[in-house]
Amino acid sequence: MVMKILLREIRDERKITLRQMEIMTGLSKSALSRIEKGEVSMTFDEAEMIAKGLHIGIVDLFESAVKFKKCPDIGTRRGEK
């Protein structure tokens, strides 16, 4: 399952520049830009730094079918729906 990283969307929504994100997270602007563009995979440590800087949970950085309940069988017991 591929999960989309929502970093750009979060920045746009909050009107935060890459420079501001750099200060908030401790990650370089170039690293943040490459993560946003999908040019590199984000490590867990980087996700943690970004989430902490934005004061959100790590799961809030990602879009997934489970998060938006597009997988109805996830989280149910076998045979229950």
N, C-alpha and C positions, 0 to 999 in steps of 0.2 A: 504494500500500500504506500503510495506517495502522498506525503502531506505537504501542502503549500505553506511556505513561510510567509507570514503576514506583516513582516517588518515594514515594508514600504507603506502598506495601507495604514498601519498604526501611526507611522510618522506623519503621513498626510493628514490623517484625522486630527492629530494633536498639533499640527503645524510645527513640527520639529525638524530642524535641518540636520544634515549629516554631521556637521561640526558640533551641534548641540548634543547629538547622540554620542559622539566620540567622548565628550566631557562626561556625560551621564553614565556611560558604560565602561570606559577605559579601553575600548577597542578603537582601532584606527578607522578613519573615514574610509580608507580604501578597503579594509576588511569588511566593514558594514555594507559598503556598496556592492562588493562581490557576493556577499551573502544575499542581499536583496535581489540581485540579478540572477541568482541561482548558479553562479559561476563556480562556487565552492560550497561544500557541505559545512554546515555549522556544527561545531563540536558541542557536547553537553556543557562544557565550561563556558563557552561563548553564549549559549542560550541562557545559561544561568546569569551571566553578567548583564545581558540585555534585559532579561526579565526583571532583575533587581533594579537596574537603572530606570526602567519604566514603571516600577512598582506594580507589576502584574505577575501572574503565575506563568510558568514556562508553557503550559498548555495553551495559554492565550496567544502565543506566538504562532500557532499552527492552525490551519484549517483542515478539518478531516470530516469524513462522512459520519463517524461515530459522534463527534462533537455536535453535529447538527442533526443527529438522530436520523440519518439517511440509511443506517444499517439497523433495521428494527430488531433483529435477533441478537444483537450485541447487548449484553447485560441482562438477558432473560435466562431463566433456567430452561433446561432441555424440555421441550414439549409445551412450554408456556409462551403465550404471546399477548 
